[in-house]
């Protein structure tokens, strides 16, 4: 697959890894201490439960001192976890399967979302040329970064519709303003992103929705089933060695998921940091309303969801495909902690 140089890193609170020293896989365990969670884009609505839990005070209620960090993509966040620089990642569940294929044991302990919440957008200029993934050949397609979940899903949609990954150019377009600039400037003809970028692009007239995976119906049509996405995943050893701490984290997240299910988008937006709205509170609230249906109400993995993810990755991933039949999905997630959540 051809790769273009990065357009820019996604805007946000990207913090140096050096500041994470001392929070390795066993740091901040049941004996107490700070818990550090890395989020693959903290201002993305698909990862909203992380900051919302902090804002609602639910981590503090559990006696936890949680530090939220951010990286512009799930692939970057995953790297921090594997390097034992953070205790957990709020990112896509599919990373647990890819890492198992690479000999790592990572598992989702709270499943935040049952569908991706991702949208394939086409630039207004290219809308007449691209009506679906079958038209991806020869195009420049935006993803947050190589190896990210947006990259995985783009490859699957293309392959499923007869376009090999080598037949289009993958562009690192980030999210937010960098993604929108890529659409405006013609750096990408289409790309995969999430809210609030989706609603902003529509409002500015620079992009249109091509494939909407913010709904169960849209996800099933695109991927053949539910695709559990946003999750809290951790190293298996950390989970084993720190069950009390993991339980407290799960308690906090499950309470937040229940709160999301019982409150309006306006209520949720009001609890989030004001700068997340990017100066446009109405669009931000609308983006939450369009996406909030992706979240589970109890943190549990949807039935057969892991199989859909394995089928997607196993159809093209050079890492997963040769090991697809040996992947043990039962080791990629646990419902132990959400089942016991208060």
ZAMI-188859 format. One record per residue (C-alpha): x, y, z. Coordinates in steps of 0.05 Angstrom, whole numbers, plus 5000, padded with zeros to 4 digits. Example, Ala and Ser with C-alpha at 12.3 -4.5 7.8 and 13.67 -1.06 7.14 Angstrom:
2
524649105156;527349795143;
***
This chain:
342
500050005000;502650694983;503651165041;503751925039;507152355091;502952575149;498653185138;499053345212;497953045280;490953095306;489953695350;489253545424;492753425489;498553005463;503352925521;510452665521;511551945540;516952155588;511652445634;508951745642;515151455675;513451025734;506450815713;508250145683;503949515682;504149415757;504350135778;498350435814;495549755831;491449505889;496249815938;493950505913;497251055872;495751395806;492251035749;494251285680;489651165622;491451345550;485751545504;486351485428;483652195418;480652455482;476152975449;472952465401;465652315418;466951565410;471551605471;467252095509;466051625569;473251715592;473052465604;465652445624;467251945680;472652425704;467953025699;462352665736;467152495793;465951755788;473351565789;474251985852;468051655883;471650985875;477751255911;481751275847;486751805825;486051735749;490352125700;487652165630;492752245574;491552275499;494752075433;492052265365;490451535345;488950865375;495250575345;499551075384;495650935448;496650195439;504150295434;504250645501;500750055534;505249525503;511249935528;508249915598;507950675602;500550685618;495850235657;490350205605;487850475540;481050745519;481250525446;478350025397;477449295418;480449045352;487449205379;486748625429;486148135371;491948435331;496348435392;494647705409;496947525339;503547855357;504247465422;501347985470;495647865519;491148475522;483848465541;477848925542;475348985613;469649485597;466449485528;464150195518;461250145448;457849605407;459049935339;464950355313;461751045311;466051155249;463751495186;466751445116;466152145088;467252355016;469453054999;464153484966;468753554906;469452804897;462252614913;460752514839;466452024831;465651604894;458951294910;461550714951;467850304969;467950004899;470150684875;476250724921;481150494868;486151034851;483651494906;487051814966;483651575029;484551885098;485551505163;487851745231;494451365224;497250725193;495350125237;489550495269;482450215271;480550705216;486050395173;483449685188;476349865171;478250235108;482149635084;476449165099;471249595063;475749655002;477548915000;470248705010;468449124949;473948874903;479249404915;485949174941;489549624992;495249714941;490350024893;489050644934;493451124973;492851165048;493751855077;494852025151;489552555159;488552555234;481952835259;478653495271;481654095235;487053675200;481853205170;477353765148;483254135117;485053495079;478053475050;478054215032;484954195000;483853554960;489253184999;484052635008;478052454966;474752085023;476551875093;474251555158;473051975219;468352075278;464352615312;465053195323;469153205258;463352905219;458253435238;463353995229;465053765158;457753725140;456354415168;462154715130;459854375066;466554025054;464253305062;458452825056;456852165091;458451555049;458051005101;455151115170;457350635225;454351025282;448250575280;447249835287;443849795220;449350175184;454749755217;451349095200;450649305128;457949515123;461248975165;456348405169;454848455244;455948875306;463149115313;464849245386;469449845384;471150345439;473349985501;477850015561;483349495549;489149295593;494948825596;492648145621;498048135674;495748805701;488548555705;490747915741;495248285790;490648865806;483448595808;480949085861;483449685823;480649425757;473949305791;473750025816;475350285746;469849845717;464950085770;466250805749;465550675675;459250265681;456050815723;457851315668;454850875614;448350845653;448551605660;449551695585;443551255571;439051655616;441152365596;440452785534;445953005488;445253705515;446153445586;452453065565;455353655528;454354095588;458753635630;464553615581;470354115579;468054735542;473854725493;471554045466;465954425431;471054795388;467255435396;460955135366;456754845423;450754705378;454754275330;458153915388;451453745420;448853505352;454953055344;453852745412;446552625395;448552285330;453651835365;451151685435;447251075410;453750705399;454950615473;453049995513;448950115576;452649595619;459749535592;458648835567;461248535502;455648445451;454247725431;458147495370;461448185366;468547905373;467247425316;465548005270;471948365288;476047735277;472747625209;474348345189;481648315211;482547605186;480547785116;486348255101;490948385161;497948095147;498648005222;491947685238;490247315173;495546755180;493546645253;486046745248;484346015264;488846025327;486246675357;482846545424;477447075429;475946885501;482647185520;481247845487;475848075535;472747935602;465948105631;468047915702;468748635726;462648935692;458348345716;460448525787;460049285778;455749645829;
***
